[in-house]
């Protein structure tokens, strides 16, 4: 696929106004259900039968992933993100891992294009909703090529309700931000809403599952759902 557009970094997501302060307050206030989601992520990873290599697409600062992985039999970690600030923080957070760690400042689709390595787990959290429909399809096609036999794609993202169109979802999500999010000021909520309205191309879970199965994934498991935020596992039982 040519001319792949960059997925936005956290700086792009929140603009230039004290971006990491806003981001960390959003996460600390659990506005995106990080605590529940990463409990589920830890459970999924702990149920894997063997040790595993791990590709983190849109790793951010690894604040939540690092404490999970340090207690698991991970053999190799590769994280990619467009934010240099995030990667600097991730390097510190991941320093406790006993396995080799690599971090790269690169778009996640480009990272999938560039690598020849196969991974047991490919993980992406709150990233692919920035992709167009075509790019999401390409994402699944690229991921399955990079999975080992019996590998899994562990996906965390915002997803629309079934039969809900995108404009309705965007209005609903921004209402939720303005009225229920804690820890950030009203003008910061408007900044996030502006980004959401202009840059979020959220699909339904069934649409993502359709794309994944078209790409060759053998099964999809809906792990959990917290309002618009869902955790799904896509399995590559047949290998490639």
Beta strands, then each sheet from edge to edge (+ up, - down):
strand 1: 52-57
strand 2: 74-81
strand 3: 100-105
strand 4: 119-125
strand 5: 147-158
strand 6: 219-226
strand 7: 229-235
sheet 1: 3+ 2+ 1+ 4+ 5+ 7- 6+
end
